[in-house]
Amino acid sequence: MRKYGITILLLALCLDLFAEGELTAPEYASGAAEYLKLPIHGDAASRNGAVTASGDWTSASRYNPSLIDKVDSLQVVATYTLMTLDRKLVSFDLAHPVGGYTVLGASFTMFTILGFDARDSIGIPAGSFNDRENAVSLSAAGRFIGGISGGLTLRYLIQQLESEKANGLGIDLGACYAPLPWLNTGISACNLLSWMWWSTGRRDQVLPLVRAGIAGILFDSSLAIEIDGEKTIKQPVEIAGSISYEFFGIISLKAGGRTGIDVRDISYRPPDFSCGLGFHYKSFGFVYGLRIPGSELGLAHTFTLTAVIPTLNE
């Protein structure tokens, strides 16, 4: 019980650190690499990003790098997300255990927005241009004393906006701990020391964020219920919840919800909802996630394929 209380206290303190939102950071850019906040994979999309303490392990490294510690064979993941306003998101991930206590991972993400209207210096339409953003990441996770796992992700960012180019770096840190056999907790700090340097000389800092989650894993791991909190320096606290249930050992139904809460004026934004369907058989899996934003952005459809490749010693 004491360990459980300490874990919850640490999660609360980390969220409270960011909850003030008044830190002086004039060079933070709310839109810099904003796509990194999206629930990139099918499992996370169908659960509205509430996967900090549980989830598809290889994909979950995007939200908490320590979770790939659960991977016990080579896994390869490919995801495609189709959104409104000519936005597309493609990602490839892999993870592989090395020795008995370490797992290494890598990922590549492409985010594009097509057809921005271009105008000349006096406001006359001058065609269109595209925004293309890529991220390459390397991750490592390992197990420590007392059932605690830790993880680290190093990320390289590239952006092409019309004739301007930018390059950047970033770091994610994460940890997870199971105080009880049916209870998982997770925490991550993402986009630490993350900057974008533009060819024009401008410098943007990607918004750092903290995520913390607690998940109950019940009925022989068939049911997962999770509550997450998320906070950046400039934006209100995000609260997300999700549920996933597996039938017959091969089919899973997933759903989630998310909203932002501004504690200063006790207001919240219209909630986002999500749902999804997963299927896995032997070494292959598929997940479809549908996100329904509370804003005017429209539906987002995410498709993820996963292959588990046994190692030679298996």
ChimeraX attribute file (.defattr): number of C-alpha atoms within 10 A of each C-alpha:
attribute: neighborCount
match mode: 1-to-1
recipient: residues
	/A:1	8
	/A:2	7
	/A:3	12
	/A:4	14
	/A:5	10
	/A:6	12
	/A:7	19
	/A:8	15
	/A:9	11
	/A:10	13
	/A:11	20
	/A:12	13
	/A:13	11
	/A:14	17
	/A:15	20
	/A:16	14
	/A:17	13
	/A:18	21
	/A:19	20
	/A:20	17
	/A:21	15
	/A:22	9
	/A:23	9
	/A:24	8
	/A:25	11
	/A:26	8
	/A:27	13
	/A:28	18
	/A:29	17
	/A:30	15
	/A:31	11
	/A:32	17
	/A:33	24
	/A:34	12
	/A:35	16
	/A:36	16
	/A:37	13
	/A:38	14
	/A:39	24
	/A:40	27
	/A:41	32
	/A:42	32
	/A:43	31
	/A:44	31
	/A:45	31
	/A:46	32
	/A:47	32
	/A:48	33
	/A:49	29
	/A:50	34
	/A:51	36
	/A:52	33
	/A:53	30
	/A:54	25
	/A:55	22
	/A:56	18
	/A:57	21
	/A:58	28
	/A:59	33
	/A:60	23
	/A:61	30
	/A:62	28
	/A:63	31
	/A:64	33
	/A:65	35
	/A:66	34
	/A:67	32
	/A:68	31
	/A:69	26
	/A:70	18
	/A:71	20
	/A:72	18
	/A:73	17
	/A:74	19
	/A:75	22
	/A:76	21
	/A:77	22
	/A:78	20
	/A:79	22
	/A:80	21
	/A:81	23
	/A:82	15
	/A:83	17
	/A:84	13
	/A:85	12
	/A:86	12
	/A:87	15
	/A:88	19
	/A:89	21
	/A:90	20
	/A:91	21
	/A:92	20
	/A:93	23
	/A:94	23
	/A:95	27
	/A:96	23
	/A:97	22
	/A:98	14
	/A:99	7
	/A:100	9
	/A:101	12
	/A:102	20
	/A:103	26
	/A:104	23
	/A:105	26
	/A:106	20
	/A:107	23
	/A:108	17
	/A:109	20
	/A:110	18
	/A:111	19
	/A:112	18
	/A:113	18
	/A:114	14
	/A:115	14
	/A:116	15
	/A:117	11
	/A:118	14
	/A:119	12
	/A:120	9
	/A:121	7
	/A:122	6
	/A:123	8
	/A:124	9
	/A:125	11
	/A:126	11
	/A:127	11
	/A:128	12
	/A:129	15
	/A:130	17
	/A:131	16
	/A:132	17
	/A:133	23
	/A:134	20
	/A:135	21
	/A:136	18
	/A:137	20
	/A:138	19
	/A:139	24
	/A:140	25
	/A:141	28
	/A:142	23
	/A:143	20
	/A:144	10
	/A:145	6
	/A:146	9
	/A:147	10
	/A:148	16
	/A:149	24
	/A:150	24
	/A:151	25
	/A:152	23
	/A:153	25
	/A:154	17
	/A:155	19
	/A:156	18
	/A:157	20
	/A:158	19
	/A:159	23
	/A:160	16
	/A:161	15
	/A:162	13
	/A:163	9
	/A:164	11
	/A:165	16
	/A:166	20
	/A:167	18
	/A:168	21
	/A:169	21
	/A:170	21
	/A:171	19
	/A:172	27
	/A:173	23
	/A:174	25
	/A:175	24
	/A:176	28
	/A:177	23
	/A:178	21
	/A:179	19
	/A:180	13
	/A:181	9
	/A:182	14
	/A:183	19
	/A:184	20
	/A:185	26
	/A:186	30
	/A:187	30
	/A:188	27
	/A:189	23
	/A:190	27
	/A:191	22
	/A:192	18
	/A:193	14
	/A:194	22
	/A:195	24
	/A:196	23
	/A:197	18
	/A:198	18
	/A:199	12
	/A:200	10
	/A:201	7
	/A:202	10
	/A:203	17
	/A:204	20
	/A:205	24
	/A:206	25
	/A:207	26
	/A:208	20
	/A:209	20
	/A:210	28
	/A:211	26
	/A:212	30
	/A:213	26
	/A:214	27
	/A:215	26
	/A:216	21
	/A:217	20
	/A:218	14
	/A:219	11
	/A:220	7
	/A:221	12
	/A:222	14
	/A:223	18
	/A:224	22
	/A:225	23
	/A:226	25
	/A:227	23
	/A:228	24
	/A:229	22
	/A:230	25
	/A:231	26
	/A:232	22
	/A:233	21
	/A:234	19
	/A:235	18
	/A:236	22
	/A:237	24
	/A:238	18
	/A:239	21
	/A:240	24
	/A:241	23
	/A:242	25
	/A:243	22
	/A:244	23
	/A:245	20
	/A:246	18
	/A:247	11
	/A:248	7
	/A:249	12
	/A:250	12
	/A:251	16
	/A:252	18
	/A:253	20
	/A:254	28
	/A:255	25
	/A:256	25
	/A:257	23
	/A:258	25
	/A:259	19
	/A:260	20
	/A:261	17
	/A:262	14
	/A:263	12
	/A:264	8
	/A:265	7
	/A:266	7
	/A:267	11
	/A:268	14
	/A:269	14
	/A:270	13
	/A:271	15
	/A:272	17
	/A:273	22
	/A:274	23
	/A:275	24
	/A:276	25
	/A:277	20
	/A:278	23
	/A:279	17
	/A:280	16
	/A:281	10
	/A:282	8
	/A:283	11
	/A:284	15
	/A:285	17
	/A:286	20
	/A:287	25
	/A:288	24
	/A:289	28
	/A:290	23
	/A:291	25
	/A:292	20
	/A:293	19
	/A:294	15
	/A:295	11
	/A:296	8
	/A:297	11
	/A:298	12
	/A:299	16
	/A:300	18
	/A:301	19
	/A:302	27
	/A:303	22
	/A:304	23
	/A:305	20
	/A:306	22
	/A:307	17
	/A:308	19
	/A:309	14
	/A:310	12
	/A:311	11
	/A:312	6
	/A:313	4
	/A:314	6
